């Protein structure tokens, strides 16, 4: 497996983590109308952002060999969007769950989830930084992201 394949595995792992987190939050909080979308998904992003339903959002960012393959530095965003959330309590619940899923020191197994079945583990990442950014607003919605940094190692 090359470093290029590992980048795909990192992205597909983040996608799987977020989809699983949406299902978990729906079950544990009663927010059964929770939805989610990868921000770079041009097909669904507009629909989710215009919706009045709460959502988890994520964006895969930087992946760079550091200092070289098989070691990597990565950065990505995970966050939530709520609409007409007086007191921002729905957002607080969603961000609490996101913060727990990506706590500093968390070790996350990496595999290829891009196909119809999960592949074998191809590496792991360790969360090294988790910073909650200020909330952003548009007329009715609030959006807030965690900036996540991690180190990853590809199995060789």
Short mmCIF file of the C-alpha atoms (twelve columns), coordinates in Angstrom:
data_MODEL
# 
_entry.id   MODEL 
# 
loop_
_atom_site.group_PDB 
_atom_site.id 
_atom_site.type_symbol 
_atom_site.label_atom_id 
_atom_site.label_alt_id 
_atom_site.label_comp_id 
_atom_site.label_asym_id 
_atom_site.label_seq_id 
_atom_site.Cartn_x 
_atom_site.Cartn_y 
_atom_site.Cartn_z 
_atom_site.pdbx_PDB_model_num 
ATOM 1   C CA . UNK A 1   0.000   0.000  0.000  1 
ATOM 2   C CA . UNK A 2   1.275   3.462  -0.854 1 
ATOM 3   C CA . UNK A 3   0.924   6.747  0.979  1 
ATOM 4   C CA . UNK A 4   -1.735  7.761  -1.569 1 
ATOM 5   C CA . UNK A 5   -3.868  4.777  -0.575 1 
ATOM 6   C CA . UNK A 6   -3.403  5.715  3.080  1 
ATOM 7   C CA . UNK A 7   -4.770  9.211  2.398  1 
ATOM 8   C CA . UNK A 8   -7.932  7.607  1.034  1 
ATOM 9   C CA . UNK A 9   -8.127  5.396  4.121  1 
ATOM 10  C CA . UNK A 10  -7.786  8.431  6.413  1 
ATOM 11  C CA . UNK A 11  -10.608 10.240 4.614  1 
ATOM 12  C CA . UNK A 12  -12.888 7.196  4.549  1 
ATOM 13  C CA . UNK A 13  -12.204 6.575  8.253  1 
ATOM 14  C CA . UNK A 14  -13.272 10.133 9.124  1 
ATOM 15  C CA . UNK A 15  -16.424 9.687  7.026  1 
ATOM 16  C CA . UNK A 16  -17.242 6.421  8.823  1 
ATOM 17  C CA . UNK A 17  -16.553 7.895  12.262 1 
ATOM 18  C CA . UNK A 18  -18.920 10.783 11.611 1 
ATOM 19  C CA . UNK A 19  -21.702 8.616  10.152 1 
ATOM 20  C CA . UNK A 20  -21.415 6.282  13.156 1 
ATOM 21  C CA . UNK A 21  -21.443 9.267  15.511 1 
ATOM 22  C CA . UNK A 22  -24.645 10.571 13.926 1 
ATOM 23  C CA . UNK A 23  -26.327 7.208  14.537 1 
ATOM 24  C CA . UNK A 24  -25.036 7.101  18.109 1 
ATOM 25  C CA . UNK A 25  -26.218 10.632 18.909 1 
ATOM 26  C CA . UNK A 26  -29.641 9.921  17.394 1 
ATOM 27  C CA . UNK A 27  -29.988 6.902  19.674 1 
ATOM 28  C CA . UNK A 28  -28.662 8.489  22.858 1 
ATOM 29  C CA . UNK A 29  -30.125 12.014 22.711 1 
ATOM 30  C CA . UNK A 30  -33.424 11.657 20.933 1 
ATOM 31  C CA . UNK A 31  -32.340 14.048 18.159 1 
ATOM 32  C CA . UNK A 32  -33.775 11.641 15.605 1 
ATOM 33  C CA . UNK A 33  -33.778 14.309 12.889 1 
ATOM 34  C CA . UNK A 34  -29.990 14.766 13.110 1 
ATOM 35  C CA . UNK A 35  -28.300 14.711 9.735  1 
ATOM 36  C CA . UNK A 36  -24.729 15.054 8.591  1 
ATOM 37  C CA . UNK A 37  -22.594 15.966 5.635  1 
ATOM 38  C CA . UNK A 38  -18.992 16.337 4.631  1 
ATOM 39  C CA . UNK A 39  -18.632 20.031 3.775  1 
ATOM 40  C CA . UNK A 40  -16.812 19.220 0.524  1 
ATOM 41  C CA . UNK A 41  -19.760 17.071 -0.628 1 
ATOM 42  C CA . UNK A 42  -21.131 19.419 -3.266 1 
ATOM 43  C CA . UNK A 43  -24.189 17.242 -3.830 1 
ATOM 44  C CA . UNK A 44  -25.684 17.414 -0.323 1 
ATOM 45  C CA . UNK A 45  -24.024 20.320 1.513  1 
ATOM 46  C CA . UNK A 46  -26.388 23.012 0.265  1 
ATOM 47  C CA . UNK A 47  -29.427 20.932 1.179  1 
ATOM 48  C CA . UNK A 48  -28.156 20.235 4.716  1 
ATOM 49  C CA . UNK A 49  -27.065 23.806 5.395  1 
ATOM 50  C CA . UNK A 50  -30.435 25.211 4.257  1 
ATOM 51  C CA . UNK A 51  -32.388 22.689 6.326  1 
ATOM 52  C CA . UNK A 52  -33.867 23.538 9.720  1 
ATOM 53  C CA . UNK A 53  -32.642 20.181 11.076 1 
ATOM 54  C CA . UNK A 54  -29.504 19.953 13.244 1 
ATOM 55  C CA . UNK A 55  -26.455 18.487 11.554 1 
ATOM 56  C CA . UNK A 56  -22.946 17.281 12.115 1 
ATOM 57  C CA . UNK A 57  -20.452 18.682 9.632  1 
ATOM 58  C CA . UNK A 58  -16.926 17.644 8.801  1 
ATOM 59  C CA . UNK A 59  -14.166 18.592 6.420  1 
ATOM 60  C CA . UNK A 60  -11.059 16.582 5.721  1 
ATOM 61  C CA . UNK A 61  -8.138  18.976 5.482  1 
ATOM 62  C CA . UNK A 62  -4.399  18.560 5.539  1 
ATOM 63  C CA . UNK A 63  -2.555  15.252 5.186  1 
ATOM 64  C CA . UNK A 64  1.183   15.562 4.853  1 
ATOM 65  C CA . UNK A 65  4.032   13.111 5.447  1 
ATOM 66  C CA . UNK A 66  5.804   14.319 8.587  1 
ATOM 67  C CA . UNK A 67  8.699   13.807 8.491  1 
ATOM 68  C CA . UNK A 68  8.012   11.215 5.753  1 
ATOM 69  C CA . UNK A 69  5.824   8.241  4.883  1 
ATOM 70  C CA . UNK A 70  4.735   6.169  6.885  1 
ATOM 71  C CA . UNK A 71  4.277   8.992  9.432  1 
ATOM 72  C CA . UNK A 72  1.733   11.753 8.770  1 
ATOM 73  C CA . UNK A 73  0.345   14.972 10.203 1 
ATOM 74  C CA . UNK A 74  -3.324  15.598 9.557  1 
ATOM 75  C CA . UNK A 75  -5.843  18.303 10.266 1 
ATOM 76  C CA . UNK A 76  -9.601  18.258 9.849  1 
ATOM 77  C CA . UNK A 77  -12.730 20.010 11.080 1 
ATOM 78  C CA . UNK A 78  -15.721 18.487 12.835 1 
ATOM 79  C CA . UNK A 79  -18.658 20.560 13.956 1 
ATOM 80  C CA . UNK A 80  -22.353 21.080 14.285 1 
ATOM 81  C CA . UNK A 81  -25.077 23.244 12.805 1 
ATOM 82  C CA . UNK A 82  -28.298 24.115 14.551 1 
ATOM 83  C CA . UNK A 83  -31.252 26.321 13.649 1 
ATOM 84  C CA . UNK A 84  -33.321 28.413 16.056 1 
ATOM 85  C CA . UNK A 85  -31.430 26.894 18.983 1 
ATOM 86  C CA . UNK A 86  -32.260 29.257 21.840 1 
ATOM 87  C CA . UNK A 87  -29.405 29.172 24.317 1 
ATOM 88  C CA . UNK A 88  -27.404 26.927 21.961 1 
ATOM 89  C CA . UNK A 89  -28.225 23.851 24.052 1 
ATOM 90  C CA . UNK A 90  -28.658 21.515 21.083 1 
ATOM 91  C CA . UNK A 91  -25.311 22.736 19.765 1 
ATOM 92  C CA . UNK A 92  -23.751 22.221 23.201 1 
ATOM 93  C CA . UNK A 93  -24.956 18.602 23.291 1 
ATOM 94  C CA . UNK A 94  -23.715 17.917 19.766 1 
ATOM 95  C CA . UNK A 95  -20.341 19.551 20.390 1 
ATOM 96  C CA . UNK A 96  -19.981 17.675 23.666 1 
ATOM 97  C CA . UNK A 97  -20.344 14.398 21.760 1 
ATOM 98  C CA . UNK A 98  -17.884 15.557 19.086 1 
ATOM 99  C CA . UNK A 99  -15.390 16.630 21.737 1 
ATOM 100 C CA . UNK A 100 -15.572 13.225 23.409 1 
ATOM 101 C CA . UNK A 101 -15.100 11.395 20.095 1 
ATOM 102 C CA . UNK A 102 -11.951 13.386 19.286 1 
ATOM 103 C CA . UNK A 103 -10.376 13.930 22.722 1 
ATOM 104 C CA . UNK A 104 -6.673  14.662 22.800 1 
ATOM 105 C CA . UNK A 105 -4.897  11.329 23.151 1 
ATOM 106 C CA . UNK A 106 -7.664  9.321  21.467 1 
ATOM 107 C CA . UNK A 107 -6.298  6.548  19.264 1 
ATOM 108 C CA . UNK A 108 -8.353  5.781  16.171 1 
ATOM 109 C CA . UNK A 109 -7.772  2.774  13.908 1 
ATOM 110 C CA . UNK A 110 -7.516  3.557  10.188 1 
ATOM 111 C CA . UNK A 111 -8.964  1.263  7.510  1 
ATOM 112 C CA . UNK A 112 -10.398 1.560  4.024  1 
ATOM 113 C CA . UNK A 113 -14.146 2.162  4.337  1 
ATOM 114 C CA . UNK A 114 -14.592 3.466  0.783  1 
ATOM 115 C CA . UNK A 115 -15.942 0.184  -0.598 1 
ATOM 116 C CA . UNK A 116 -18.913 -1.967 0.259  1 
ATOM 117 C CA . UNK A 117 -16.993 -3.747 3.043  1 
ATOM 118 C CA . UNK A 118 -14.416 -2.436 5.496  1 
ATOM 119 C CA . UNK A 119 -10.819 -3.282 4.797  1 
ATOM 120 C CA . UNK A 120 -8.255  -4.490 7.305  1 
ATOM 121 C CA . UNK A 121 -6.617  -1.880 9.546  1 
ATOM 122 C CA . UNK A 122 -3.905  -0.007 7.667  1 
ATOM 123 C CA . UNK A 123 -2.701  2.281  10.439 1 
ATOM 124 C CA . UNK A 124 -3.822  4.470  13.292 1 
ATOM 125 C CA . UNK A 125 -4.038  8.107  14.302 1 
ATOM 126 C CA . UNK A 126 -3.645  9.810  17.647 1 
ATOM 127 C CA . UNK A 127 -5.470  13.099 18.263 1 
ATOM 128 C CA . UNK A 128 -2.908  15.713 19.337 1 
ATOM 129 C CA . UNK A 129 -5.015  18.887 19.437 1 
ATOM 130 C CA . UNK A 130 -8.695  19.728 19.676 1 
ATOM 131 C CA . UNK A 131 -9.656  23.430 19.548 1 
ATOM 132 C CA . UNK A 132 -13.265 24.660 19.554 1 
ATOM 133 C CA . UNK A 133 -13.598 27.701 17.301 1 
ATOM 134 C CA . UNK A 134 -15.980 30.624 17.873 1 
ATOM 135 C CA . UNK A 135 -19.525 30.148 16.658 1 
ATOM 136 C CA . UNK A 136 -20.437 31.476 13.206 1 
ATOM 137 C CA . UNK A 137 -23.918 32.653 12.318 1 
ATOM 138 C CA . UNK A 138 -26.112 33.224 9.348  1 
ATOM 139 C CA . UNK A 139 -29.643 34.562 9.818  1 
ATOM 140 C CA . UNK A 140 -31.126 31.541 11.604 1 
ATOM 141 C CA . UNK A 141 -28.291 29.014 11.947 1 
ATOM 142 C CA . UNK A 142 -25.276 28.644 14.150 1 
ATOM 143 C CA . UNK A 143 -22.225 26.636 13.124 1 
ATOM 144 C CA . UNK A 144 -19.294 25.719 15.315 1 
ATOM 145 C CA . UNK A 145 -16.252 23.605 14.474 1 
ATOM 146 C CA . UNK A 146 -13.493 21.830 16.329 1 
ATOM 147 C CA . UNK A 147 -10.127 22.090 14.590 1 
ATOM 148 C CA . UNK A 148 -8.585  18.655 15.093 1 
ATOM 149 C CA . UNK A 149 -4.906  17.846 14.633 1 
ATOM 150 C CA . UNK A 150 -3.574  14.310 14.709 1 
ATOM 151 C CA . UNK A 151 -0.531  12.215 13.943 1 
ATOM 152 C CA . UNK A 152 -0.981  9.086  11.921 1 
ATOM 153 C CA . UNK A 153 1.156   6.053  11.224 1 
ATOM 154 C CA . UNK A 154 0.667   3.751  8.253  1 
ATOM 155 C CA . UNK A 155 1.382   0.093  8.874  1 
ATOM 156 C CA . UNK A 156 4.224   -1.101 6.660  1 
# 
